[in-house]
Amino acid sequence: MPEPRLQTRHVALIALLAGLLLAGVGAWLGGVAAALGAWLAQPAAAMGVSWLRGTRVLAPGRAWREDLPALALAWAAAFAGSALLLAWPLASLHDSGSLLAALGVSAVIGAVIVGLWRTWPLWHGLERDGGGLAAHWRGLLEHDFHAWRGLAVATALAVAIGGGLCLAWPGLVPASARTALAIAYALLLPVLHLGVQRVAGAGVLPVVEMPEREVDAFDPPAVEADAVADVDLEQALFEAARAGRVDRALSLLEAGADAHALPADGSRDQRSLGALAAVLPDLRLLRTLIAHGVDLNHAHAGVTPLLAATRDSWHGRPDAVTTLLANGADPRIADAEGNTPLHHAARSSDPGVVALLRDAAAELDALNHDGLTPLGVACMAGNWRLAKFLLERGARPDPQGGQPVLLAAAATEEDDPAGVQLLLKHKAKVDARDAQRRSALHEAAFAGHAEVAATLLAAGADVHARDAQQRTPWLDAARGARTAVLEKLADAGADRLATDAERRNALMLACGAEQVSPALVRRLLEWGIDPADTDAAGRRPVDAAAEAGRWALVSALDPAYALPNAVAAAEDETPPDRAPSALLREGLASGQFDGLEALARLCSREELGALLHEPDLQRPARLAWLLRQGADPDIRTAQGDTLAFALLSQGASGVPALAVVLARAVSPAGAGGLSRFLAACAADDQAARTLESCALDLLDRGADPFGASPQGDPALSLAVRLGWQRVLDRLLDIGVDREARDSHGMTALHLAAVLGRETALKQLIAKGASPDARAADGQTPLGVALACGRRDLADWLDWRTWPLPKRALRPADLPSAAMVGDRDAVRRLLDLGFDVDSPDAQGCTALLRAAGGGFTTTVELLIARGADPQRAAHTGATPLSAAVSMRQAEIVGALLTAGADIEYRLPGGVTVLMLAAALGLPEIAARLITAGANVHAGDAQGLTPLHCATLYGFTAREKPRLVALLDTLLLSGAESEQVASGSVTPLLLLLGARAEPGTACDEEVVLAGLERLLDEGVSLDVQDPRGFGPLHLASLHGLLRVVSRLLRAGADPELRDALNRTPREIAVMRGFIDVAAEFVPATPGAGASMARFLRDRG
């Protein structure tokens, strides 16, 4: 631990020990010693606790000079005052024990606690922060002492005082209990002082800071920093400055707080340290900041310390202003509104601040953004003393480019001509005009200042002057309904028939005034103003009065005017003033429409539109009438709802009125309109089909399907809840978010599962809703369905093999599901209504895909659902050919049973039997032949199934398969020597007539096939178009054993091809020397064939 911290703790412990000893020893001795001990123990304990907590900086000189005397004097006053108040009632209680004495003691104790509560900010500051008693006493008025935590502080102080007095009072404590009570009192003192000091400080009245949490004095002690260095010095400095705790702020500055720091960005109070210090009554902090070099002209948040000092005090702060000016504060810096310190000082009651600023060369005629000089501000405030002071020092009543000061003096709140007289005395121009061409007489006339107007008229003010709106003072007086001023102006010869730029005369303007009496109207009529004159819009004064609902004025202007029934029926002699809209509302509410058209004409579209929202008027007939009168249906309520939205919120009850509104072409558009209607219907448990039709009509008229209801429920979820299938289907077709969650965190699919709405669930699945979406609690729709025991719904939500594509399902998805063999997915898609023969992009149906994939159960399902077994793809492939190609014998049988065309020709005239033969499938070929396949059918090249089988035989690797295939075909009547196009026979194809030289083949398999054909007695003299016979082909491919077998069977070794070559020559040409040797007698000693050697190695 650092050495200063250790020293502080040692001093604090010594002070605490001294307090304990003083309290304990004095209490044990009793009498005067107990009183003195209890008194002196309090400062020692208070300082010890504060040093331990780090709230008071250890400064020995300051402690002896300020802290200890202040605490000792405060506690002495508290002990002495309490003892004086308790002397008589406590002595009487001790002697007599009467009820009156007990009540007196109780009253004194209550008074002491109340007094301590009233002064608790002083005690709190002395105990925790220290400082002089006078400074804390001066700051007491600026603190809020009403907080309840102050009562806790007062109670703790009262316990400390009461305990000491009880132990010191003669004869009050028995001798036997004194020792124990003395020890208890001594040990209790540190706890009491800790409770006092850890309470949050009192707030300052000018800056109300809402604490995040009120700290109770009886909460368990919180762990705080044990030194100033452990806290945010700058933040603590700002808090101390705002709270007016100057001593605390000075201590923080001594501890290293930055005097140039700025307030935090998120703080409500953005005043700088200089501005805060400038408004405090104690200037020590301001002087310290100046000593630290704070820039007094820095305007943080638009306020300098000098602006703050002049702005925030009605009585002025000459000491602070003097200090600031003496240290270089610039009196010419203006705030955000253009006001200089002199502008602010002009409002104060003390001219001393103005004098100080003037002596510092402040500009007398500086203009703010409103064009006012300090003299103008003083006149606006009616501060004639300061106005005179400024005029005597050269302030101009008519500043260049600014507002004439005489106008401000004429428009004050009081009808006081003193300011006008003062300005006129100092040569102010009586007819000076502002930017709007208004004179002081205009301002006085409109404000109703008759004495000011009389003073201006006496000074020669122009009674006929016109402003930018062409209004004269006479018209302004009428506009303000100022009868006394009108009398003055009439006597001065004002033009009584004058009109403004909109051709409104005095009578018209008076009828539009806020407060106008019939007497004024009659007086204007007496002055000869014609009530029939119209303004530029064609309105008469009586029309303006009627629109404002001032029926007394209407009667005064035109006794023949037909008053509304509700006004005419009133018993008062003077008709009451009631707005036309109010009369219209009452008339409509009564159901009587006669005579209401005239009232409607007096109302604006906005006023009529506001009536549309009256609950009593939201009936079809009344709404239709208002809309016919031109009511604006787009007027919004306080909640921001239009008429259509307000009716949508009513659900079923608002449908009749909504029909009227929609018939008037009012659009229901707006965010969440449809959801609002559906939510209202769901709340009222109204799910009638007529309401569903209404919802569909709203969609047709432009209601928003995407926004959520005010409760946060999307339209899709509400449609599921209501069970409206047509609305649900329409919303899904529009493209609303299928995964939107309602106010409970559930999607529409979750709701369908919970409510058991199977049809809605199917619709959602078909339109792309995801069964993998999770609710707010993490459940999927599948989990919800299983939890509800709905396995039938769970079947629709389980798509594990073929996952849903997260979009609306398409017909091509059926072949896609069949391709992976998901029988359940295929079944569900068929149940959703997709055509069983729906093709994909390649034209393949689900049956073809399933047959090609070998998915027997899926094929059986599709056949059972009526799939066409003969439906071909774009390539010409059929389900049967696909099954044959993929060697699916069982599926072939199922397709044949389903009626697949066995003789259907694939591209090139190929039959499925030929395909099976070409693929070497004896079992499928046998099944096809059994089903009636034609073994003699040929393709476009004349190839038969036997030709295809022998083509397969040349490259086959399984001898039994080839032999079985040939047996199946030959035993079924296939012609073994049928010649196809190109003069090829099965024998030639078996020997590789269609194969390229060097094509790999299994000689053993070929030899087995040859044996089977030789058994059929095939001719060995056949030749292909190249003239190749069986021996030529065997020699070409190097089939030694085949050559030998052919020679033994009688093949002609001298047969020549089209190029006159013998088989031996072909063998030699191909390098098969051993094959060529078969055609000549064996030579003794001949070596082995190199070709055979290479062939065997391969």
URCORLIN-V354191 format. One record per backbone hydrogen bond with DSSP energy under -1.0 kcal/mol. CO is the residue of the C=O (numbers start at 1). NH is the residue of the N-H. Records with the same first field share a line. If there is no record, write none. Layout:
# URCORLIN-V354191
CO=NH, NH
This chain:
# URCORLIN-V354191
2=6
3=7
4=8
5=9
6=10
7=11
8=12
9=13
10=14
11=15
12=16
13=17
14=18
15=19
16=20
17=21
18=22
19=23
20=24
21=25
22=26
23=27
24=28
25=29
26=30
31=35
32=36
33=37
34=38
35=39
36=40
37=41
40=44
41=45
42=46
43=47
44=48
45=49
46=50
47=51
48=52
49=53
50=55, 56
57=59
59=63
60=64
61=65
62=66, 67
63=68
66=70
67=71
68=72
69=73
70=74
71=75
72=76
73=77
74=78
75=79
76=80
77=81
78=82
79=83
80=84
81=85
82=86
83=87
86=90
87=91
88=92
89=93
90=94
91=95
92=96
98=102
99=103
100=104
101=105
102=106
103=107
104=108
105=109
106=110
107=111
108=112
109=113
110=114
111=115
112=116
113=117
114=118
115=119
117=120
119=123
120=124
121=125
122=126
123=127
124=128
125=129, 130
132=136
133=137
134=138
135=139
140=143
142=205
147=150
148=152
149=153
150=154
151=155
152=156
153=157
154=158
155=159
156=160
157=161
158=162
159=163
160=164
161=165
162=166
163=167
164=168
165=169
169=172
177=181
178=182
179=183
180=184
181=185
182=186
183=187
184=188
185=189
188=192
189=193
190=194
191=195
192=196
193=197
194=198
203=144
216=219
227=230
228=231
231=233
232=236
233=237
234=238
235=239
236=240
237=241
238=242
239=243
240=245
244=246
245=249
246=250
247=251
248=252
249=253
250=254
251=255
252=257
253=256
258=261
264=267
272=276
273=277
274=278
277=280
283=287
284=288
285=289
286=290
287=291
288=292
289=294
290=293
295=298
298=300
299=302
300=303
304=308
305=309
306=310
307=311
308=312
314=349
317=321
318=322
319=323
320=324
321=325
322=326
324=329
325=328
330=333
335=338
337=369
339=335
340=344
341=345
342=346
344=347
345=348
351=355
352=356
353=357
354=358
355=359
356=360
357=362
358=361
368=371
371=403
372=368
373=377
374=378
375=379
376=380
377=381
378=383
379=382
382=384
383=387
384=388
385=389
386=390
387=391
388=392
390=395
391=394
397=405
399=402
405=409
406=410
414=416
417=421
418=422
419=423
420=424
421=425
422=426
423=428
424=427
429=432
434=437
436=468
438=434
439=443
440=444
441=445
442=446
443=447
444=449
448=450
449=453
450=454
451=455
452=456
453=457
454=458
455=459
456=461
457=460
462=465
467=470
469=501
471=467
472=476
473=477
474=478
475=479
476=480
477=482
478=481
482=486
483=487
484=488
485=489
486=490
487=491
488=492
489=494
490=493
495=498
500=503
502=536
504=500
505=509
506=510
507=511
510=513
517=521
518=522
519=523
520=524
521=525
522=526
523=527
524=529
525=528
530=533
535=538
539=535
540=544
541=545
542=546
543=547
544=548
545=550
546=549
549=551, 578
550=554
551=555
552=556
553=557
554=558
558=561
564=568
565=569
567=570
579=583
580=584
581=585
582=586
583=587
584=588
585=589
586=590
587=592
593=596
596=600
597=601
600=603
604=608
605=609, 632
606=610
607=611
610=613
611=614
614=617
617=619
619=623
620=624
621=625
622=626
623=627
624=628
625=629
626=631
627=630
632=635
633=643
637=640
641=637
642=646
643=647
644=648
645=649
647=650
648=651
650=653
652=655
654=658
655=659
656=660
657=661
658=662
659=663
661=666
662=665
670=673
672=676
673=677
674=678
675=679
676=680
677=681
678=682
679=683
680=684
681=686
688=692
689=693
690=694
691=695
692=696
693=697
694=698
695=699
696=700
697=701
698=703
699=702
704=674
709=712
713=709
714=718
715=719
716=720
717=721
718=722
719=723, 724
723=725
724=728
725=729
726=730
727=731
728=732
729=733
730=734
731=735, 736
742=745
745=776
746=742
747=751
748=752
749=753
750=754
751=755
752=757
756=758
757=761
758=762
759=763
760=764
761=765
762=766
763=767
764=769
765=768
766=809
770=773
775=778
779=775
780=784
781=785
782=786
783=787
784=788
785=790
786=789
789=791
790=794
791=795
794=797
810=813
811=814
812=816
813=817
814=818
815=819
817=822
821=823
822=826
823=827
824=828
825=829
826=830
827=831
828=832
829=834
830=833
835=838
840=843
842=874
844=840
845=849
846=850
847=851
848=852
849=853
850=855
854=856
855=859
856=860
857=861
858=862
859=863
860=864
861=865
862=867
863=866
868=871
873=876
877=873
878=882
879=883
880=884
881=885
882=886
883=888
884=887
887=889
888=892
889=893
890=894
891=895
892=896
893=897
894=898
895=900
896=899
901=904
906=909
908=940
910=906
911=915
912=916
913=917
914=918
915=919
916=921
921=925
922=926
923=927
924=928
925=929
926=930
927=931
928=933
929=932
939=942
941=981
943=939
944=948
945=949
946=950
947=951
948=952
949=953
950=954
958=962
959=963
960=964
961=965
962=966
963=967
964=968
965=969
966=970
967=971
969=974
970=973
980=983
984=980
985=989
986=990
987=991
988=993
989=992
992=995
996=999
1002=1006
1003=1007
1004=1008
1005=1009
1006=1010
1007=1011
1008=1012
1009=1013
1010=1014
1011=1015
1013=1018
1014=1017
1024=1027
1026=1058
1028=1024
1029=1033
1030=1034
1031=1035
1032=1036
1033=1037
1034=1039
1038=1040
1039=1043
1040=1044
1041=1045
1042=1046
1043=1047
1044=1048
1045=1049
1046=1051
1047=1050
1057=1060
1061=1057
1062=1066
1063=1067
1064=1068
1065=1069
1066=1070
1067=1072
1071=1073
1072=1076
1073=1077
1075=1078
1076=1079
1077=1080
1083=1086
1089=1093
1090=1094
1091=1095
1092=1096
1093=1097
1094=1098
